[in-house]
Amino acid sequence: MQPMDIAIRAYVCREKPVAAVAPSEKPKNKHTKKKSDMPSEWVLIFDAETTTDESQKLRFGTYQVRKGAELMESGVFYDPETLTKAEQKTLKKYATDNNLKFLTATEFIEDVFYYVGYKLRASIVGFNLPFDISRLAVDHTVARVTPWNKLMQGGFSFKLSENINNPRVQIRHVSSRQSFIQFAATRGQRTTKGNRKKGRYERVRRGYFLDIKTLAAALTSTSHSLASLAQYLNVNAQKHHTESHGMTLTPEYIAYAVQDTQTTWECFDKLNDLYLLHDLHDTGAHKILSEASLGKAYLREMGVRSWRQMQPDFPPEIIGNIMSTYYGGRSEVHIRRDAVQVLYCDFLSMYPTVCTLMGLWRFVTAQGMAHTDSTEQTRQFLQKVTIDDLQRQETWQSLCTIVQIVPDDEIFPVRAKYGDDAQYTIGSNHLISATPLWYTLADCISAKLLYGRAPKVLQSVSFIAGEMQQGLTPVNISGEAAYRVDPCSGDFFKQIIDLRTKIKKQLKAAPDREKGTLDKQQLALKILANATSYGIFVELNVEEEKELQPMLCYGAGNKPIPINQKKFEGAGSYFHPLLATLITGAARLMLAITERQACDAGLDWAFCDTDSMALAKPVSMPEAEFYQKAEQIADWFTPLNPYTYKAPLLKIEDYNYSISNGEALQPLYCFAISSKR
């Protein structure tokens, strides 16, 4: 077999770190207090209707101004250059007949958008808000960034007003679900001379932009159109359908647009209620841009500071070793292009579960962590460990270790190009390498289970959480006083899943009128559990400089490699690569245990995907025997359940059961093409 190049993760940092705070924004005395970054009770909702050609110019728009829930003003605005005189007359008549304000786009921008949205600090709400804001713009440029604030790097700066006192609006598109939106800094000095002398600097007023498309995706983990969101939330003002986009303006089309703004408001109101269930006082809904944002908000509420903030001097060489062990979730096809009968099984909340089993919450709340050489202990552990040991919860507490090995045909995660024109992807493969590589201890156990022998250990490093951070405060999960987590003593991951299980039990017995609310609550907890138990710890954001910068690249070796480049991945706010790699390594171990047991029982498997595996029935095996053996494999994991409610840890999914009789297993077939297909 021909040798293949493999790729590993690395840790890249600047040779000389850049100051993280702008001099003009840095507090200059200990008495300076951080102002609450919350919007006022005012809300501005607006929606723009455009031409249907490639320019998509603004035709007209509709808006509402509310104080709390009370409607204070509603109206329409238009672009005189786009609407014909006849259409303007139609729009004005509709406004008069329906008690709506009638404004030009310029009047709306000056008298409503900037007065309510900027001066009154209102929440500025829309669906697909970046598009609507861009339709109001009279000019645009590339967003300006500073060395200490690169949030808008790669974004746009939109000029909406000729008034130099009105700031531009900066927008940076991140994904189909989210964008960063903020007011740019205004010209001139924001802080009076007297306050500057006292070190009390006025911060830039960034505004409170809330795209309900983004908030809905974060709170439901699903992408929505306005129509599907209105149906999901069961609001009164459902979105209407029209075929009149771009046609001559009619009262019916104007009514359609007015209804859209009302639908947007009602969706915002319902989403805000869902968010308020979390009882997060320190983070406004406008800051929830993804599921991860929700997880970070809970950590901030408890006063948990990030690992890099608590331990900025942690050796970068070890961070590089840790990053080189990171491979993410295991997703593979084992039986390809052949229809086979399967029993599809899914682990209960895989990432929160392994976090709880390994006791990783103590690392989240610690002031830092110590590292120690554990080479001899790890060699002995790997020689002795058996699959029966892994059925005991205490064994998982000892997996906070990374191991340097010399792979000799054992099975490990490998990142390589599996094909001439392929991109780098990850598979579990027999690996031979003359170059020593680092893996998690969990991956080394998996290799032993799948190959039959322990890998050769050169060295290993174990990690121990330090003292608890000071000033941590309890928080009620989802606002439930019964599930109050004290970060100094409780396990956040465990209590989230306990609460979700409790709500799911209530859901089964609840009357129909309550099922919708309970289902949304349990979904919110599922999202929160996943957001706080993995993604935030490996968040890396691309940063780009105008010129080549000297960097240091730390990987599997002991010495950094000097490089010069413009782009690199900057660490996210709660970056903690040890947790990220331990969590995913432990999840891969759960799948390896399942695979080992399947092989020992004479079964096969069709595919696996992060937290699930489809056990495959051999052709010659009777169906009853297949089900019996598969259920025994699922039952094996029950002693590992760390939660209050002892549900199966490896659950036989509902897909396996008859539609007409939910308790009877029914033959389920799988045809796998490739990973996730």
C-alpha positions as CSV (number, residue, x, y, z in Angstrom):
1,M,0.0,0.0,0.0
2,Q,1.2,3.5,-0.9
3,P,2.0,5.9,2.0
4,M,-0.6,8.7,2.5
5,D,-0.1,12.2,3.9
6,I,-2.2,12.8,7.0
7,A,-3.2,16.1,8.5
8,I,-3.5,17.0,12.2
9,R,-4.9,20.0,14.0
10,A,-2.5,22.7,15.3
11,Y,-2.5,25.8,17.5
12,V,-1.4,29.0,15.8
13,C,-0.8,32.2,17.8
14,R,0.9,35.5,17.2
15,E,4.5,36.0,18.2
16,K,3.4,39.2,19.8
17,P,-0.2,39.3,21.1
18,V,-2.3,42.4,20.3
19,A,-4.0,44.3,23.1
20,A,-7.6,43.1,23.4
21,V,-9.1,46.4,24.6
22,A,-9.1,49.7,22.8
23,P,-7.3,52.4,24.8
24,S,-10.3,54.7,24.5
25,E,-12.6,52.0,25.9
26,K,-10.4,50.8,28.7
27,P,-11.6,51.7,32.2
28,K,-9.0,53.9,33.9
29,N,-10.0,53.5,37.5
30,K,-11.4,50.8,39.7
31,H,-14.6,52.8,40.3
32,T,-15.7,52.6,36.7
33,K,-18.7,50.3,36.4
34,K,-19.8,48.4,33.3
35,K,-23.1,49.7,32.1
36,S,-25.9,47.2,31.4
37,D,-26.1,46.4,27.7
38,M,-29.8,46.0,27.4
39,P,-32.3,47.7,25.1
40,S,-35.0,50.0,26.3
41,E,-38.7,48.9,26.3
42,W,-39.1,50.4,22.8
43,V,-39.3,48.1,19.8
44,L,-39.1,49.0,16.1
45,I,-40.3,46.3,13.7
46,F,-40.0,46.9,9.9
47,D,-40.0,45.0,6.6
48,A,-39.0,46.1,3.1
49,E,-40.6,45.2,-0.2
50,T,-38.4,45.4,-3.3
51,T,-38.3,45.2,-7.0
52,T,-37.9,41.7,-8.4
53,D,-35.0,42.4,-10.8
54,E,-31.4,41.9,-9.9
55,S,-31.1,45.3,-8.2
56,Q,-33.9,44.5,-5.7
57,K,-34.3,48.2,-5.0
58,L,-36.6,49.3,-2.2
59,R,-40.2,50.0,-3.4
60,F,-41.9,50.5,0.0
61,G,-41.9,49.2,3.5
62,T,-44.1,48.8,6.6
63,Y,-43.2,49.4,10.2
64,Q,-44.5,49.4,13.8
65,V,-43.2,51.2,16.8
66,R,-44.1,49.6,20.2
67,K,-43.5,50.5,23.8
68,G,-43.5,47.1,25.4
69,A,-46.5,45.3,23.8
70,E,-48.4,48.6,23.2
71,L,-48.6,49.7,19.6
72,M,-47.6,53.4,19.5
73,E,-47.3,54.0,15.8
74,S,-47.5,52.1,12.6
75,G,-46.9,53.2,9.0
76,V,-45.7,52.8,5.5
77,F,-42.7,54.3,3.8
78,Y,-41.7,54.4,0.1
79,D,-38.9,55.3,-2.3
80,P,-40.2,58.1,-4.6
81,E,-37.7,57.1,-7.3
82,T,-39.0,53.5,-7.5
83,L,-42.8,53.9,-7.1
84,T,-44.7,55.6,-9.8
85,K,-46.9,58.6,-9.0
86,A,-50.0,56.3,-9.3
87,E,-48.5,53.8,-6.9
88,Q,-47.6,56.5,-4.4
89,K,-51.2,57.7,-4.6
90,T,-52.5,54.1,-4.0
91,L,-50.1,53.7,-1.0
92,K,-51.1,57.1,0.5
93,K,-54.8,56.2,0.2
94,Y,-54.3,52.9,1.9
95,A,-52.3,54.6,4.7
96,T,-55.1,57.2,5.2
97,D,-57.9,54.6,5.2
98,N,-56.0,52.4,7.7
99,N,-54.7,55.1,10.0
100,L,-51.1,54.5,9.1
101,K,-48.3,57.1,8.9
102,F,-47.2,57.9,5.3
103,L,-43.5,58.6,5.0
104,T,-40.8,58.7,2.4
105,A,-37.9,56.3,3.0
106,T,-35.7,59.2,4.1
107,E,-38.3,60.4,6.6
108,F,-38.6,56.8,8.0
109,I,-34.8,56.6,8.3
110,E,-34.4,60.0,10.0
111,D,-37.6,60.2,12.2
112,V,-38.1,56.5,13.0
113,F,-35.1,54.3,12.4
114,Y,-32.5,56.6,14.0
115,Y,-34.8,58.3,16.5
116,V,-36.4,55.2,17.9
117,G,-33.8,52.6,17.0
118,Y,-30.7,54.7,18.0
119,K,-31.7,57.5,20.3
120,L,-34.4,55.6,22.2
121,R,-32.2,52.4,22.3
122,A,-35.0,50.3,20.9
123,S,-34.8,46.7,19.8
124,I,-34.7,46.8,16.0
125,V,-36.5,43.7,14.8
126,G,-37.0,42.1,11.4
127,F,-37.0,38.8,9.6
128,N,-33.8,38.5,7.5
129,L,-32.8,41.9,8.9
130,P,-29.5,42.4,7.1
131,F,-31.3,42.4,3.7
132,D,-33.9,44.9,4.9
133,I,-31.3,47.3,6.3
134,S,-29.2,47.0,3.1
135,R,-32.4,48.1,1.1
136,L,-32.4,51.4,3.1
137,A,-28.8,52.2,2.3
138,V,-27.7,55.0,0.0
139,D,-24.0,53.9,0.0
140,H,-21.8,51.1,1.3
141,T,-18.1,50.4,1.9
142,V,-16.1,47.7,3.6
143,A,-16.5,47.8,7.4
144,R,-13.7,49.4,9.2
145,V,-12.0,47.3,11.9
146,T,-9.3,48.1,14.6
147,P,-6.5,45.9,15.9
148,W,-8.5,45.4,19.2
149,N,-11.9,44.9,17.6
150,K,-12.2,42.7,14.5
151,L,-15.8,41.6,14.9
152,M,-16.8,43.2,11.5
153,Q,-13.8,42.0,9.5
154,G,-15.0,41.0,6.1
155,G,-18.3,42.8,6.6
156,F,-20.0,45.9,5.1
157,S,-20.7,49.4,6.3
158,F,-24.0,50.8,5.1
159,K,-24.7,54.5,4.9
160,L,-28.4,55.2,5.5
161,S,-28.4,58.9,6.2
162,E,-26.7,62.1,4.9
163,N,-26.7,63.4,8.5
164,I,-23.1,62.9,9.7
165,N,-24.4,62.5,13.3
166,N,-26.2,59.3,12.4
167,P,-23.9,56.4,12.4
168,R,-23.5,53.8,9.6
169,V,-24.8,50.3,10.2
170,Q,-22.2,47.5,9.9
171,I,-23.2,44.0,8.9
172,R,-21.0,40.9,8.7
173,H,-22.6,37.8,7.3
174,V,-21.5,34.7,9.2
175,S,-23.8,31.9,7.9
176,S,-27.3,31.4,6.5
177,R,-28.6,31.7,10.0
178,Q,-26.7,34.6,11.5
179,S,-25.1,37.9,10.9
180,F,-23.4,40.4,13.2
181,I,-25.2,43.8,13.0
182,Q,-24.2,47.0,14.9
183,F,-24.1,50.7,14.6
184,A,-20.6,52.1,13.7
185,A,-18.9,54.6,16.0
186,T,-20.0,58.2,15.4
187,R,-17.6,60.9,14.5
188,G,-16.0,63.1,17.1
189,Q,-15.4,62.7,20.8
190,R,-18.2,60.8,22.6
191,T,-17.0,61.6,26.2
192,T,-16.9,65.0,27.8
193,K,-13.6,66.4,29.0
194,G,-14.6,66.1,32.6
195,N,-15.4,62.5,32.4
196,R,-12.3,61.8,30.4
197,K,-10.2,63.2,33.3
198,K,-12.1,60.9,35.6
199,G,-11.5,57.9,33.4
200,R,-15.2,57.5,32.6
201,Y,-15.3,56.8,28.9
202,E,-18.6,56.6,27.0
203,R,-18.7,53.4,25.1
204,V,-19.8,53.2,21.5
205,R,-23.6,52.8,21.2
206,R,-23.8,49.6,19.1
207,G,-27.6,49.3,19.0
208,Y,-29.8,46.3,19.6
209,F,-30.5,44.5,16.3
210,L,-32.6,41.3,16.5
211,D,-33.2,39.2,13.5
212,I,-35.9,36.7,14.4
213,K,-34.6,34.3,11.8
214,T,-31.4,34.1,13.8
215,L,-33.1,33.9,17.2
216,A,-35.6,31.3,16.0
217,A,-32.7,29.1,14.7
218,A,-30.9,29.4,18.0
219,L,-33.9,28.6,20.2
220,T,-35.3,25.8,18.0
221,S,-32.2,24.5,16.3
222,T,-34.1,24.7,13.0
223,S,-34.0,27.1,10.1
224,H,-37.3,28.8,9.4
225,S,-39.0,30.9,6.8
226,L,-41.4,33.6,8.3
227,A,-44.3,31.4,7.2
228,S,-43.0,28.2,8.9
229,L,-42.0,30.1,12.0
230,A,-45.4,31.6,12.3
231,Q,-46.9,28.1,12.1
232,Y,-44.4,26.7,14.5
233,L,-45.1,29.4,17.1
234,N,-48.9,29.3,16.4
235,V,-49.2,33.1,16.2
236,N,-52.5,34.7,15.4
237,A,-51.2,36.7,12.4
238,Q,-50.1,34.0,10.0
239,K,-48.1,35.0,6.9
240,H,-50.2,35.4,3.8
241,H,-49.3,34.2,0.3
242,T,-49.1,36.4,-2.7
243,E,-48.1,36.2,-6.3
244,S,-47.9,40.0,-6.7
245,H,-44.2,40.7,-5.9
246,G,-42.9,43.3,-8.3
247,M,-46.2,44.0,-9.9
248,T,-48.2,47.2,-9.9
249,L,-49.0,48.2,-6.3
250,T,-52.5,47.3,-5.1
251,P,-54.3,47.6,-1.8
252,E,-54.2,43.8,-1.5
253,Y,-50.4,43.7,-1.8
254,I,-50.0,46.5,0.7
255,A,-52.2,44.6,3.1
256,Y,-50.0,41.6,2.6
257,A,-46.9,43.7,3.5
258,V,-48.6,45.2,6.6
259,Q,-49.5,41.7,7.7
260,D,-45.9,40.6,7.4
261,T,-44.8,43.2,9.9
262,Q,-47.6,42.1,12.3
263,T,-46.5,38.5,11.9
264,T,-42.9,39.5,12.5
265,W,-43.9,41.2,15.7
266,E,-46.0,38.3,17.0
267,C,-43.2,35.9,16.2
268,F,-40.7,38.1,18.1
269,D,-43.1,38.3,21.0
270,K,-43.4,34.5,21.2
271,L,-39.6,34.0,20.8
272,N,-38.9,36.5,23.4
273,D,-41.2,34.6,25.8
274,L,-39.3,31.4,25.0
275,Y,-36.0,33.1,25.7
276,L,-37.3,34.6,29.0
277,L,-37.9,31.1,30.2
278,H,-34.2,30.8,30.6
279,D,-34.2,33.6,33.1
280,L,-30.9,35.1,31.9
281,H,-30.6,38.6,33.3
282,D,-27.1,39.5,32.0
283,T,-27.6,38.7,28.3
284,G,-30.3,40.2,26.1
285,A,-32.0,38.3,23.4
286,H,-30.3,40.4,20.7
287,K,-27.0,38.7,21.7
288,I,-28.3,35.2,21.0
289,L,-26.9,34.5,17.6
290,S,-26.7,30.7,17.8
291,E,-27.2,27.7,20.1
292,A,-23.6,28.3,21.4
293,S,-24.6,31.9,22.3
294,L,-27.2,30.5,24.7
295,G,-24.6,28.2,26.3
296,K,-22.2,31.1,26.8
297,A,-25.1,33.2,28.3
298,Y,-25.6,30.6,31.0
299,L,-21.9,30.5,31.8
300,R,-21.8,34.3,32.1
301,E,-24.9,34.3,34.3
302,M,-23.0,32.0,36.7
303,G,-20.0,34.2,36.5
304,V,-17.8,31.5,34.9
305,R,-14.8,33.0,33.3
306,S,-13.0,31.4,30.3
307,W,-10.1,29.1,30.7
308,R,-7.8,31.4,28.6
309,Q,-8.8,34.3,30.8
310,M,-8.0,32.4,34.0
311,Q,-4.8,30.8,32.7
312,P,-3.4,32.9,29.8
313,D,0.2,31.7,30.5
314,F,-0.6,28.0,29.8
315,P,2.3,26.5,27.8
316,P,1.4,26.8,24.0
317,E,3.4,23.7,23.3
318,I,0.9,21.6,25.3
319,I,-2.0,23.4,23.7
320,G,-0.5,22.3,20.4
321,N,-0.3,18.7,21.6
322,I,-3.9,18.9,22.7
323,M,-5.1,20.4,19.4
324,S,-3.4,17.6,17.5
325,T,-5.6,15.0,19.3
326,Y,-8.8,16.7,18.1
327,Y,-10.9,14.9,15.5
328,G,-14.5,15.7,16.2
329,G,-17.4,13.2,16.0
330,R,-17.1,9.9,14.3
331,S,-19.3,9.5,11.2
332,E,-18.7,6.6,8.9
333,V,-20.3,4.1,6.6
334,H,-19.4,0.4,7.1
335,I,-21.7,-1.4,4.8
336,R,-21.9,0.6,1.6
337,R,-24.4,0.4,-1.3
338,D,-26.0,-2.8,0.1
339,A,-29.5,-2.7,1.7
340,V,-29.4,-4.4,5.1
341,Q,-31.8,-4.8,8.0
342,V,-30.7,-2.7,11.0
343,L,-31.6,-1.8,14.5
344,Y,-30.9,1.9,14.8
345,C,-29.7,3.0,18.3
346,D,-28.9,6.4,19.6
347,F,-27.1,7.5,22.8
348,L,-28.9,9.6,25.3
349,S,-27.4,13.1,25.1
350,M,-24.0,11.8,24.2
351,Y,-21.9,14.9,24.8
352,P,-23.5,15.9,28.1
353,T,-23.3,12.3,29.2
354,V,-19.6,11.9,28.7
355,C,-19.0,15.3,30.2
356,T,-20.8,14.1,33.3
357,L,-19.0,10.7,33.4
358,M,-15.6,12.3,33.1
359,G,-16.5,15.1,35.6
360,L,-15.5,17.9,33.1
361,W,-17.7,20.5,34.8
362,R,-14.9,20.9,37.4
363,F,-12.6,22.1,34.5
364,V,-15.2,24.6,33.3
365,T,-15.4,26.3,36.7
366,A,-11.7,26.0,37.7
367,Q,-9.2,28.8,37.9
368,G,-7.0,26.7,35.6
369,M,-5.5,23.3,35.3
370,A,-2.3,21.5,36.1
371,H,-0.6,19.0,33.9
372,T,1.6,16.1,35.0
373,D,3.6,13.3,33.3
374,S,1.6,10.1,33.7
375,T,3.5,7.8,31.2
376,E,4.0,4.8,33.4
377,Q,0.5,4.9,34.9
378,T,-1.0,5.1,31.4
379,R,1.1,2.2,30.1
380,Q,-0.2,0.0,32.9
381,F,-3.8,1.2,32.6
382,L,-3.9,0.4,28.8
383,Q,-2.4,-3.0,29.4
384,K,-5.0,-3.9,32.0
385,V,-8.2,-2.1,30.9
386,T,-11.0,-4.3,29.7
387,I,-14.5,-3.6,28.3
388,D,-15.9,-4.6,31.7
389,D,-13.9,-1.8,33.4
390,L,-15.6,0.6,31.0
391,Q,-19.0,-0.3,32.4
392,R,-18.0,1.3,35.7
393,Q,-18.5,5.1,35.9
394,E,-15.4,5.6,38.0
395,T,-13.2,4.4,35.1
396,W,-14.3,7.4,33.0
397,Q,-13.0,9.8,35.6
398,S,-9.5,8.8,34.7
399,L,-9.7,9.6,31.0
400,C,-8.5,13.3,31.3
401,T,-5.2,12.3,29.6
402,I,-3.6,12.7,26.2
403,V,-1.1,10.1,25.0
404,Q,1.8,10.2,22.5
405,I,2.1,6.9,20.7
406,V,3.9,5.2,17.8
407,P,1.0,3.8,15.7
408,D,1.7,0.2,14.5
409,D,-1.4,-0.9,12.5
410,E,-3.9,-0.1,15.3
411,I,-7.2,1.6,14.4
412,F,-7.2,5.3,15.0
413,P,-9.0,8.4,13.7
414,V,-7.1,9.6,10.6
415,R,-7.5,12.9,8.7
416,A,-6.5,12.3,5.1
417,K,-7.5,12.6,1.5
418,Y,-9.2,9.4,0.6
419,G,-9.1,9.8,-3.2
420,D,-7.2,11.7,-5.8
421,D,-9.5,14.8,-5.9
422,A,-10.9,14.4,-2.4
423,Q,-10.8,16.9,0.5
424,Y,-9.4,16.1,3.9
425,T,-11.8,14.0,5.8
426,I,-11.7,11.8,8.9
427,G,-12.0,8.0,9.0
428,S,-11.1,5.2,11.5
429,N,-8.3,3.3,9.9
430,H,-5.3,1.0,10.5
431,L,-2.5,3.5,11.0
432,I,1.3,3.0,10.8
433,S,3.4,6.1,11.4
434,A,7.1,6.5,12.1
435,T,6.3,9.9,13.4
436,P,4.9,9.8,17.0
437,L,1.4,11.2,17.2
438,W,-0.8,12.4,20.1
439,Y,-4.3,10.9,20.8
440,T,-6.7,11.0,23.7
441,L,-6.6,8.2,26.2
442,A,-10.1,7.3,25.1
443,D,-8.9,6.8,21.5
444,C,-6.1,4.5,22.7
445,I,-8.7,2.4,24.6
446,S,-10.8,2.3,21.4
447,A,-7.7,1.1,19.5
448,K,-7.2,-1.7,21.9
449,L,-10.9,-2.7,21.8
450,L,-11.0,-2.7,18.0
451,Y,-7.5,-4.2,17.3
452,G,-6.9,-6.4,20.4
453,R,-3.7,-4.8,21.8
454,A,-2.6,-1.7,23.5
455,P,-0.7,0.9,21.4
456,K,2.9,1.7,22.2
457,V,3.0,4.6,24.6
458,L,6.0,7.0,24.4
459,Q,4.6,9.5,26.9
460,S,1.4,10.8,28.4
461,V,0.1,13.9,30.1
462,S,-2.8,13.9,32.6
463,F,-4.7,17.1,33.5
464,I,-6.1,18.1,36.9
465,A,-8.6,20.9,37.4
466,G,-7.4,23.7,39.7
467,E,-9.2,25.5,42.5
468,M,-12.7,26.7,41.9
469,Q,-13.1,30.2,40.5
470,Q,-14.2,32.9,43.0
471,G,-17.6,34.7,42.8
472,L,-19.6,32.0,41.0
473,T,-23.4,32.3,41.6
474,P,-26.2,29.7,41.2
475,V,-28.6,29.8,38.3
476,N,-32.0,28.3,37.7
477,I,-31.9,26.1,34.6
478,S,-34.8,27.3,32.3
479,G,-36.0,29.4,35.2
480,E,-36.9,26.3,37.2
481,A,-36.2,26.8,40.9
482,A,-36.3,23.0,41.4
483,Y,-33.3,22.8,39.1
484,R,-31.1,25.4,40.7
485,V,-27.4,24.7,39.9
486,D,-24.7,25.9,42.1
487,P,-21.6,25.9,39.8
488,C,-19.4,25.3,42.9
489,S,-21.1,22.0,43.8
490,G,-23.6,20.8,41.2
491,D,-23.0,19.4,37.7
492,F,-24.6,21.7,35.2
493,F,-24.6,19.1,32.4
494,K,-26.3,16.5,34.6
495,Q,-29.0,18.8,35.8
496,I,-29.9,20.0,32.3
497,I,-30.6,16.5,31.2
498,D,-32.4,15.6,34.4
499,L,-34.8,18.6,33.8
500,R,-35.3,17.7,30.2
501,T,-36.1,14.1,31.1
502,K,-38.6,15.3,33.7
503,I,-40.3,17.5,31.2
504,K,-40.5,14.7,28.6
505,K,-42.2,12.5,31.2
506,Q,-44.7,15.3,31.9
507,L,-45.2,15.7,28.1
508,K,-46.4,12.1,27.7
509,A,-49.2,12.6,30.3
510,A,-50.0,16.2,29.6
511,P,-53.3,17.3,27.9
512,D,-53.1,18.4,24.3
513,R,-53.3,22.1,25.2
514,E,-50.0,21.8,27.2
515,K,-48.0,19.6,24.9
516,G,-46.8,22.4,22.7
517,T,-45.3,24.4,25.5
518,L,-43.7,21.4,27.2
519,D,-42.2,20.2,23.9
520,K,-40.6,23.6,23.2
521,Q,-39.2,23.5,26.8
522,Q,-37.6,20.1,26.4
523,L,-36.2,21.1,23.0
524,A,-34.7,24.3,24.5
525,L,-33.0,22.2,27.1
526,K,-31.6,19.8,24.5
527,I,-30.1,22.7,22.6
528,L,-28.7,24.2,25.8
529,A,-27.2,20.8,26.8
530,N,-25.4,20.4,23.5
531,A,-24.3,24.1,23.3
532,T,-22.6,24.0,26.7
533,S,-21.1,20.6,26.5
534,Y,-19.0,20.8,23.3
535,G,-19.1,23.5,20.6
536,I,-18.1,26.6,22.6
537,F,-14.9,24.8,23.7
538,V,-13.5,24.4,20.2
539,E,-14.8,27.7,18.8
540,L,-12.2,29.2,16.4
541,N,-12.9,32.4,14.4
542,V,-11.0,33.3,11.3
543,E,-9.0,36.6,11.7
544,E,-7.3,38.3,8.8
545,E,-4.6,41.0,8.8
546,K,-3.8,43.4,5.9
547,E,-0.2,42.2,5.9
548,L,1.7,39.1,6.6
549,Q,2.2,38.6,10.4
550,P,4.8,36.4,12.2
551,M,3.0,33.5,13.8
552,L,4.0,30.4,15.7
553,C,2.4,27.0,14.9
554,Y,2.4,24.4,17.7
555,G,1.4,20.9,16.8
556,A,2.3,17.3,17.7
557,G,6.0,18.2,18.1
558,N,7.7,20.0,21.0
559,K,9.0,23.0,19.1
560,P,6.9,25.6,17.3
561,I,7.2,26.2,13.5
562,P,7.6,29.9,12.6
563,I,5.2,30.9,9.8
564,N,4.0,34.2,8.2
565,Q,0.4,34.5,7.1
566,K,-2.5,37.0,7.0
567,K,-5.2,34.6,8.1
568,F,-5.3,32.4,11.3
569,E,-7.9,31.0,13.6
570,G,-8.4,33.0,16.8
571,A,-9.7,31.4,19.9
572,G,-13.4,31.9,20.8
573,S,-14.4,33.4,24.1
574,Y,-14.7,30.0,25.9
575,F,-12.0,28.2,24.0
576,H,-10.8,25.1,25.9
577,P,-9.4,22.5,23.5
578,L,-8.8,19.9,26.2
579,L,-12.5,19.7,26.9
580,A,-13.3,19.6,23.2
581,T,-11.0,16.7,22.5
582,L,-11.8,14.7,25.7
583,I,-15.5,15.0,24.9
584,T,-15.3,13.8,21.3
585,G,-12.7,11.2,22.1
586,A,-15.0,9.7,24.8
587,A,-17.9,9.8,22.3
588,R,-15.8,7.8,19.8
589,L,-15.0,5.4,22.7
590,M,-18.8,4.8,23.2
591,L,-19.1,3.9,19.6
592,A,-16.1,1.7,19.7
593,I,-17.6,-0.2,22.7
594,T,-20.8,-0.7,20.6
595,E,-18.8,-1.9,17.6
596,R,-16.7,-4.3,19.7
597,Q,-19.8,-5.8,21.3
598,A,-21.6,-6.1,17.9
599,C,-18.7,-8.1,16.5
600,D,-18.4,-10.3,19.6
601,A,-22.2,-11.1,19.3
602,G,-21.8,-12.0,15.6
603,L,-23.6,-8.8,14.4
604,D,-22.4,-6.1,12.0
605,W,-23.0,-2.4,11.7
606,A,-24.1,-0.3,8.7
607,F,-23.1,3.2,9.8
608,C,-22.4,5.4,12.8
609,D,-22.8,9.2,13.2
610,T,-21.4,10.9,16.3
611,D,-23.9,9.5,18.9
612,S,-25.7,6.7,17.0
613,M,-25.0,3.4,15.3
614,A,-27.1,1.2,13.1
615,L,-26.5,-2.5,14.1
616,A,-26.9,-4.7,11.1
617,K,-28.5,-8.2,10.9
618,P,-26.4,-10.9,9.3
619,V,-28.4,-12.5,6.4
620,S,-28.4,-16.0,8.0
621,M,-29.4,-14.9,11.5
622,P,-33.0,-15.2,12.5
623,E,-34.7,-11.9,13.2
624,A,-35.7,-12.8,16.8
625,E,-32.1,-13.7,17.6
626,F,-30.8,-10.4,16.0
627,Y,-33.2,-8.3,18.1
628,Q,-32.3,-10.2,21.3
629,K,-28.5,-9.6,20.8
630,A,-29.0,-6.0,19.7
631,E,-31.1,-5.3,22.8
632,Q,-28.4,-6.9,25.0
633,I,-25.8,-4.6,23.5
634,A,-28.1,-1.6,24.3
635,D,-28.7,-2.8,27.9
636,W,-24.9,-3.1,28.5
637,F,-24.7,0.7,28.8
638,T,-27.4,1.1,31.4
639,P,-25.0,1.1,34.4
640,L,-23.2,4.1,32.9
641,N,-26.3,6.3,33.1
642,P,-25.2,9.2,35.4
643,Y,-28.6,10.8,35.6
644,T,-31.3,10.8,38.2
645,Y,-33.8,9.2,35.8
646,K,-32.4,5.8,34.8
647,A,-33.5,5.6,31.2
648,P,-31.6,3.5,28.7
649,L,-28.3,5.2,27.8
650,L,-28.2,3.5,24.4
651,K,-31.8,3.9,23.2
652,I,-33.5,1.9,20.4
653,E,-34.9,4.7,18.3
654,D,-38.6,5.1,17.4
655,Y,-37.8,4.5,13.7
656,N,-37.5,0.8,14.6
657,Y,-41.1,0.5,15.8
658,S,-44.3,-0.1,13.9
659,I,-46.2,3.0,13.0
660,S,-49.5,1.3,13.8
661,N,-48.2,-0.4,17.0
662,G,-45.5,1.7,18.7
663,E,-44.4,-1.2,20.9
664,A,-43.6,-3.8,18.2
665,L,-40.3,-3.8,16.4
666,Q,-40.6,-3.8,12.7
667,P,-37.9,-4.6,10.1
668,L,-36.0,-1.4,9.3
669,Y,-33.6,-1.3,6.3
670,C,-30.6,0.9,5.6
671,F,-29.0,1.7,2.2
672,A,-25.8,3.8,2.9
673,I,-24.0,5.7,0.2
674,S,-21.5,7.6,2.2
675,S,-21.1,9.4,5.5
676,K,-24.4,11.1,6.5
677,R,-26.0,9.9,3.2
